[in-house]
């Protein structure tokens, strides 16, 4: 470095420190002094609706993955001069936007600009100084690995931050930008790998948190990685990735923990593909668009790549980011062993308030699913009318989901030394469609964040009390690895000999995952 550049760097550092020092001397009632110094430069946020919370939006955590960086692991964000104003969300990663897809209404959807230049994160902090070392929660959005964003209204982190957490939400590459495997990409990689770019983005965000969150008053040694649906699947994959070792100390997976294999349920959040299968699909994807080389693929515009609806792309067992699948990693004790909180919802996984199934369809489905065990199943879940068939269908689906989660926790405990907490969410989200959709997939999220004000739904005092309780459980877990605290209904940790889970919603408390005869049937079904 030249003497001129050295002098310039000294002036920048001196100015930044002086500025931070002056702001640090401001009123004790103020939120975190602004600006904050991160590795790439100075960044300033704004007070939240609650002025005790400071919000930073659209902070780059990695370089734009464009041009020759398309389908490559993320690089560090470039440094900037002066103060970057973090007062608006960055662009969403490439996806097909929609105002709503029932039951998911506006507050569950990504809105605004889309771009390949999308690797941004957002921070909500209650800290008044960098020295506070508060627990951190890093949120990975859902959306089937094809849509979603850290700026989704339901993920507004202000109320959760008011419980003492530093909350971080992130964007990560989606669809074919995030999960395309291709033979030339694998050959280009020093690791012989391709396809897990979205996961690598998430790990890069965790690395950014490790290096920078202290400046926001967060504790880099008390980081919880959390997510829902595809975000929950990502949490599972991060817990078995050697690249994420030491970057987090707790994990939360909302809707995504089950004793399924990817072959049995290919649309599960925990679905994986082999690198060979993913490369074949990637080759078909390219040829369908008239591309016969990586150079041609990288030269194509988003519109040219998106002319067809591609097969869903998911993470890949690539030998580097994911050396093996979840079941194998857990069996071998290769997980990043941290306290784990996970759960499922009443009206997902096949259940819904009013399933459109007749008695004849129900019986036929039982024989198709359970074969020689169908008669036993129909004794355990009997029905003599269409109405009874709908109720039996739901009862079976809910037992299956809770029990599958219980078996997942059993498998995890074989090689884990950390506590696991499971839940069953059954509070219907209010609104005109509530009787149709009930406690649907994702419906717990506005309560976890207590982001009810970001929705037009008719929430009442009961909803607000549930949201306050949920944020307390999540904040306690992020802080201590245990959701329990004085004043909250006791949430028992998982134990192998008690087939129970914590009901969350209207009647919080432990419940059986299934009655004993039904549990024994499902044990046989799962080969337990």
C-alpha positions in Angstrom: 0.0 0.0 0.0 1.3 3.5 -0.9 2.0 6.1 1.8 -0.8 8.2 0.3 -3.3 5.3 0.7 -2.0 4.6 4.2 -2.6 8.2 5.2 -6.1 8.1 3.6 -6.9 4.9 5.6 -5.7 6.4 8.8 -8.0 9.5 8.2 -11.0 7.3 7.5 -10.4 5.2 10.6 -9.8 8.3 12.8 -12.9 10.0 11.4 -15.1 6.9 11.9 -13.9 6.4 15.5 -14.4 10.0 16.3 -17.9 9.9 14.9 -18.8 6.8 16.8 -17.3 8.3 20.0 -19.5 11.4 19.7 -22.6 9.4 19.1 -21.7 7.1 22.0 -21.8 10.1 24.3 -25.5 10.8 23.3 -28.5 10.5 25.7 -28.7 7.2 27.6 -32.3 6.9 26.5 -31.2 6.6 22.8 -31.0 3.3 21.0 -27.8 1.9 19.5 -25.5 4.8 18.5 -25.4 5.3 14.7 -23.5 4.6 12.6 -22.1 1.2 13.2 -18.7 0.0 11.9 -18.8 -3.4 10.2 -16.0 -5.1 8.1 -17.2 -3.3 4.9 -17.6 0.2 6.3 -19.9 2.4 8.3 -23.6 1.7 8.3 -26.4 3.7 9.8 -29.9 2.5 10.8 -33.1 4.1 11.9 -35.2 3.9 15.0 -38.1 1.4 14.8 -41.7 2.2 15.6 -40.5 1.5 19.1 -37.6 4.0 19.3 -35.7 1.6 21.7 -35.1 -0.6 18.7 -32.7 0.3 16.0 -33.3 -1.2 12.5 -30.7 -1.7 9.8 -32.2 -2.8 6.4 -30.4 -4.0 3.3 -26.9 -4.5 4.6 -24.8 -6.4 2.1 -23.3 -9.6 3.6 -21.7 -10.8 0.4 -20.7 -9.6 -3.1 -23.4 -9.6 -5.8 -23.4 -13.1 -7.3 -23.7 -11.8 -10.9 -21.8 -12.3 -14.2 -19.0 -14.7 -13.6 -20.0 -15.1 -9.9 -23.4 -16.5 -10.9 -23.4 -20.1 -9.6 -20.3 -19.6 -7.4 -19.8 -19.6 -3.7 -20.4 -16.1 -2.2 -17.5 -13.7 -1.8 -17.1 -11.1 0.8 -19.0 -7.8 0.3 -16.9 -5.0 -1.1 -15.9 -2.2 1.2 -17.6 1.2 0.8 -16.6 4.8 1.7 -18.5 7.1 4.0 -21.7 6.0 5.7 -24.1 3.6 4.0 -27.7 4.4 4.9 -29.5 1.1 5.8 -32.9 2.6 5.7 -34.6 0.4 3.1 -34.7 -3.3 2.3 -32.4 -4.6 -0.5 -33.8 -6.4 -3.5 -35.4 -9.8 -3.2 -33.5 -12.7 -4.8 -34.9 -13.8 -8.2 -38.3 -15.3 -8.0 -41.8 -15.0 -9.4 -43.6 -12.5 -7.1 -47.3 -12.7 -6.1 -49.4 -10.6 -3.9 -50.8 -13.7 -2.3 -51.2 -17.4 -2.7 -54.0 -18.6 -0.4 -53.8 -19.4 2.4 -50.7 -17.1 2.3 -51.9 -13.5 2.2 -49.9 -10.3 1.7 -48.0 -10.5 5.0 -46.4 -13.8 4.1 -45.2 -12.8 0.6 -42.1 -11.1 -0.7 -42.8 -7.6 -2.3 -40.7 -5.1 -4.2 -37.8 -5.4 -6.6 -36.1 -8.6 -7.6 -32.5 -8.9 -8.7 -29.6 -11.3 -8.8 -27.8 -8.6 -6.7 -29.8 -9.7 -3.6 -27.4 -10.9 -0.8 -28.6 -8.5 1.9 -29.6 -8.9 5.5 -31.6 -6.9 8.0 -30.9 -6.3 11.8 -33.2 -5.3 14.6 -31.3 -4.5 17.8 -32.5 -3.4 21.3 -28.9 -2.7 22.4 -27.8 0.7 23.5 -24.1 -0.2 23.2 -21.9 -2.8 21.4 -20.9 -4.1 24.8 -24.3 -5.6 25.7 -23.7 -9.0 24.1 -27.3 -9.9 23.6 -28.4 -13.3 22.1 -28.9 -13.3 18.4 -31.5 -15.0 16.2 -30.8 -15.4 12.5 -33.9 -16.2 10.5 -33.9 -18.2 7.2 -37.1 -17.7 5.3 -39.4 -20.3 3.8 -40.8 -20.6 0.3 -39.9 -24.0 -1.1 -36.3 -22.9 -2.1 -38.0 -20.9 -4.9 -39.4 -17.7 -3.3 -39.4 -15.6 -0.1 -37.2 -12.9 1.4 -35.9 -11.5 4.7 -38.2 -8.5 4.1 -41.4 -10.4 4.2 -43.8 -8.4 6.5 -44.5 -11.3 8.8 -40.7 -11.5 9.6 -40.6 -7.9 11.0 -38.2 -8.4 13.9 -39.1 -5.4 16.1 -41.3 -7.1 18.7 -39.0 -10.1 18.9 -36.1 -7.8 19.4 -38.0 -6.0 22.2 -37.7 -9.3 24.2 -33.9 -8.8 24.3 -32.7 -10.4 21.0 -30.7 -9.1 18.1 -32.8 -10.3 15.2 -31.3 -10.9 11.7 -33.2 -11.8 8.6 -31.5 -12.7 5.3 -32.0 -13.2 1.6 -30.4 -16.2 -0.1 -30.3 -17.3 -3.7 -33.4 -19.3 -4.8 -34.5 -21.7 -7.5 -32.0 -22.4 -10.3 -29.8 -19.5 -9.1 -29.5 -21.1 -5.7 -29.6 -24.8 -6.4 -28.5 -25.6 -10.0 -26.1 -28.4 -10.4 -24.3 -28.8 -13.7 -21.3 -30.9 -14.7 -19.2 -27.9 -15.8 -19.9 -26.2 -12.5 -18.7 -29.3 -10.6 -15.6 -29.4 -12.7 -15.0 -25.7 -12.1 -15.3 -26.1 -8.3 -12.1 -26.9 -6.3 -14.4 -29.2 -4.3 -16.0 -31.0 -7.3 -19.3 -29.6 -6.1 -22.2 -27.7 -7.5 -25.8 -26.9 -6.5 -25.8 -25.6 -2.9 -25.3 -21.9 -3.5 -28.3 -21.0 -1.4 -26.9 -22.9 1.5 -23.5 -21.4 1.0 -25.2 -17.9 1.2 -26.8 -18.8 4.5 -23.5 -20.0 5.9 -21.9 -16.8 4.6 -24.5 -14.8 6.5 -23.7 -16.7 9.6 -20.0 -15.9 9.1 -20.9 -12.3 8.7 -22.8 -12.4 12.0 -19.8 -14.0 13.7 -17.6 -11.2 12.5 -19.9 -8.2 12.8 -22.9 -8.7 15.1 -20.9 -7.6 18.1 -21.0 -4.1 16.7 -24.8 -4.2 17.0 -24.7 -5.4 20.6 -25.1 -9.0 19.7 -23.2 -12.0 21.2 -21.5 -14.0 18.4 -21.2 -16.9 20.9 -25.0 -17.1 21.4 -26.4 -17.4 17.9 -29.6 -19.2 17.1 -30.2 -20.2 13.5 -33.9 -20.5 12.9 -36.3 -21.0 10.0 -39.6 -22.3 8.8 -40.5 -24.7 6.0 -37.6 -24.5 3.5 -35.9 -22.3 6.1 -36.4 -25.2 8.6 -34.9 -27.6 6.0 -32.0 -25.3 5.7 -31.5 -25.3 9.4 -31.3 -29.1 9.4 -28.8 -29.0 6.6 -26.7 -26.4 8.4 -26.7 -28.6 11.5 -24.9 -31.3 9.4 -22.6 -29.1 7.4 -19.0 -29.0 8.5 -18.8 -25.5 6.9 -21.1 -24.2 9.6 -19.3 -25.7 12.6 -19.0 -23.2 15.4 -21.2 -20.5 13.8 -24.3 -21.1 15.9 -25.2 -22.5 19.3 -28.9 -23.2 19.0 -31.3 -24.2 16.2 -35.0 -23.8 15.6 -36.9 -25.6 12.7 -40.6 -24.7 12.3 -42.3 -27.3 10.2 -39.7 -29.6 8.8 -38.5 -32.2 11.3 -39.8 -35.7 10.4 -38.6 -39.3 10.1 -39.1 -39.1 6.4 -36.5 -39.8 3.7 -36.2 -37.6 0.7 -37.1 -40.5 -1.6 -40.4 -41.0 0.3 -41.4 -37.4 0.4 -39.6 -35.5 -2.3 -41.4 -32.2 -1.5 -40.4 -32.3 2.2 -38.3 -29.3 3.4 -35.6 -32.0 4.2 -35.6 -33.3 0.7 -32.1 -33.9 -0.9 -30.7 -35.1 -4.2 -27.5 -36.8 -5.1 -25.0 -34.8 -7.1 -25.3 -37.1 -10.1 -29.1 -36.8 -10.2 -28.9 -33.1 -9.7 -26.4 -32.7 -12.5 -28.6 -34.7 -14.9 -31.5 -32.4 -14.0 -29.3 -29.4 -14.5 -28.2 -30.6 -17.9 -31.9 -31.0 -18.9 -32.6 -27.6 -17.6 -29.9 -26.0 -19.7 -30.7 -27.9 -22.9 -34.4 -27.0 -22.6 -33.2 -23.4 -22.8 -30.9 -24.0 -25.7 -27.7 -23.8 -23.6 -25.0 -26.4 -24.1 -22.2 -24.9 -21.9 -21.7 -23.0 -18.7 -20.6 -20.0 -20.7 -23.9 -19.9 -22.5 -25.8 -20.3 -19.2 -24.0 -17.4 -17.6 -24.6 -15.2 -20.6 -28.4 -15.7 -20.5 -30.7 -13.1 -18.9 -33.1 -14.0 -16.1 -35.9 -13.8 -18.6 -34.2 -16.4 -20.9 -33.6 -18.7 -18.0 -37.1 -18.4 -16.7 -39.0 -19.1 -19.9 -40.0 -22.6 -18.6 -41.1 -23.8 -15.3 -38.2 -25.9 -14.1 -38.4 -28.9 -11.8 -38.0 -27.9 -8.2 -34.4 -27.7 -7.2 -33.3 -28.6 -3.7 -30.0 -29.0 -1.8 -27.5 -31.7 -2.9 -25.3 -34.2 -1.1 -22.2 -32.8 -2.8 -19.4 -34.1 -0.6 -18.4 -30.6 0.6 -21.3 -28.5 1.9 -23.2 -31.7 2.7 -20.9 -34.7 2.8 -23.9 -37.0 3.6 -27.7 -36.9 4.1 -29.3 -36.0 7.4 -30.1 -39.5 8.6 -26.5 -40.7 7.8 -24.9 -37.7 9.5 -27.0 -38.1 12.6 -26.4 -41.8 12.8 -22.6 -41.2 12.6 -22.7 -38.4 15.1 -21.6 -35.8 12.6 -24.1 -33.2 13.5 -23.3 -29.7 14.9 -24.8 -30.7 18.3 -26.7 -27.8 19.7 -30.1 -27.4 21.6 -32.9 -27.8 19.1 -36.5 -26.6 19.1 -38.9 -27.8 16.4 -42.6 -28.4 15.7 -45.4 -28.9 13.3 -48.9 -27.3 12.7 -52.3 -28.9 13.0 -53.4 -28.1 9.4 -50.4 -29.1 7.3 -49.0 -32.5 6.3 -52.3 -33.6 4.8 -54.7 -32.3 7.5 -57.1 -29.4 6.9 -60.2 -28.2 8.7 -62.6 -29.6 6.1 -60.9 -32.2 3.9 -62.8 -33.0 0.7 -62.7 -36.8 1.1 -65.6 -39.3 0.8 -65.8 -42.6 2.8 -65.0 -44.6 -0.3 -61.9 -42.4 -1.0 -60.8 -42.7 2.5 -61.0 -46.5 2.5 -59.3 -46.7 -0.9 -56.5 -44.4 0.3 -56.0 -46.5 3.4 -55.4 -49.6 1.4 -53.1 -47.8 -1.0 -51.0 -46.3 1.8 -50.9 -49.2 4.3 -51.4 -52.4 2.3 -51.7 -55.3 4.6 -52.0 -52.9 7.5 -55.0 -51.1 6.1 -57.6 -53.1 8.1 -55.7 -52.3 11.4 -55.6 -48.7 10.3 -59.3 -48.5 9.7 -60.0 -50.0 13.1 -57.8 -47.4 14.8 -59.3 -44.5 12.6 -62.8 -45.8 12.0 -65.4 -44.0 9.7 -68.9 -45.0 8.6 -69.9 -41.8 6.8 -68.3 -39.1 4.6 -68.3 -36.7 7.6 -66.6 -39.3 9.8 -64.1 -40.1 7.0 -63.0 -36.4 7.0 -62.5 -36.4 10.8 -60.6 -39.8 10.7 -58.4 -38.5 7.9 -57.4 -35.5 9.9 -56.9 -37.5 13.1 -54.6 -39.9 11.2 -52.7 -37.1 9.5 -52.1 -35.2 12.7 -51.0 -38.4 14.6 -48.7 -39.3 11.8 -47.1 -35.8 11.7 -46.6 -35.6 15.5 -45.3 -39.1 15.7 -42.9 -38.7 12.8 -41.4 -35.7 14.6 -41.1 -37.8 17.8 -39.2 -40.5 15.8 -37.0 -37.8 14.4 -36.2 -36.6 17.9 -35.5 -40.2 18.9 -33.0 -40.6 16.1 -31.3 -37.3 16.9 -31.0 -38.2 20.6 -29.0 -41.3 19.8 -25.9 -39.2 19.0 -26.8 -35.8 20.5 -26.0 -34.6 24.0 -28.2 -31.5 23.7 -31.8 -30.9 24.7 -34.6 -31.1 22.1 -38.0 -29.3 22.5 -40.9 -30.2 20.2 -44.3 -28.4 19.7 -47.7 -28.8 18.0 -49.3 -25.5 16.9 -53.0 -25.6 16.7 -54.3 -22.0 16.8 -56.2 -21.0 13.7 -55.1 -17.7 12.1 -58.1 -15.4 12.2 -59.7 -13.9 9.1 -62.4 -14.7 6.6 -60.6 -17.9 5.4 -59.9 -19.2 8.9 -62.6 -21.9 8.8 -61.1 -23.1 5.5 -57.4 -23.1 6.4 -57.2 -23.3 10.2 -53.7 -23.6 11.7 -52.1 -23.9 8.2 -48.4 -24.2 7.2 -46.6 -20.9 8.3 -49.6 -19.7 10.4 -47.4 -19.7 13.6 -44.9 -17.3 12.2 -46.7 -14.0 12.9 -47.0 -15.1 16.5 -43.3 -16.1 16.8 -42.3 -12.6 15.6 -45.4 -10.9 17.2 -45.7 -9.2 13.9 -49.5 -9.1 14.1 -49.5 -5.4 13.3 -48.1 -6.1 9.9 -51.4 -7.8 8.9 -54.9 -6.7 8.3 -56.3 -9.8 10.0 -58.8 -9.3 12.9 -56.5 -10.2 15.8 -57.9 -9.8 19.3 -56.6 -9.8 22.8 -56.2 -13.6 22.8 -54.1 -13.5 19.7 -51.9 -10.8 21.2 -51.5 -12.9 24.4 -50.5 -15.9 22.4 -48.0 -13.9 20.4 -46.5 -12.5 23.6 -46.1 -16.0 25.0 -44.6 -17.3 21.7 -42.0 -14.6 21.5 -41.1 -15.2 25.1 -40.5 -18.9 24.5 -38.4 -18.2 21.4 -36.4 -15.5 23.1 -35.7 -17.7 26.1 -34.5 -20.5 23.9 -32.2 -18.2 22.0 -30.8 -16.8 25.2 -30.4 -20.1 27.2 -31.1 -23.1 25.0 -34.3 -23.7 26.9 -37.7 -22.0 26.3 -38.9 -22.2 29.9 -39.0 -19.3 32.3 -41.0 -18.1 35.3 -44.6 -17.2 34.3 -44.8 -19.5 31.3 -46.5 -22.9 31.0 -43.8 -25.6 31.5 -42.5 -27.0 28.3 -40.9 -30.4 28.9 -37.8 -31.4 27.0 -38.0 -34.4 24.7 -37.2 -37.8 26.4 -37.2 -41.1 24.6 -39.6 -42.8 27.0 -42.3 -40.1 26.9 -44.1 -39.7 23.6 -45.4 -36.2 24.2 -45.1 -32.8 22.6 -45.9 -29.3 23.7 -49.3 -27.9 22.5 -48.9 -24.3 21.6 -51.8 -22.1 20.8 -55.1 -21.9 22.8 -54.2 -24.5 25.5 -50.5 -24.6 26.0 -49.3 -27.7 27.7 -47.9 -31.2 27.0 -50.0 -33.7 25.0 -49.4 -37.2 23.7 -48.2 -37.4 20.1 -50.8 -40.1 19.7 -52.8 -42.5 21.8 -51.0 -45.8 22.7 -52.7 -48.1 20.1 -52.2 -45.5 17.3 -48.6 -45.0 18.4 -47.9 -48.7 18.3 -49.3 -48.9 14.8 -47.1 -46.1 13.6 -44.1 -47.6 15.3 -44.6 -50.7 13.1 -45.1 -48.5 10.0 -41.8 -46.7 10.6 -40.0 -49.9 11.5 -39.4 -48.9 15.1 
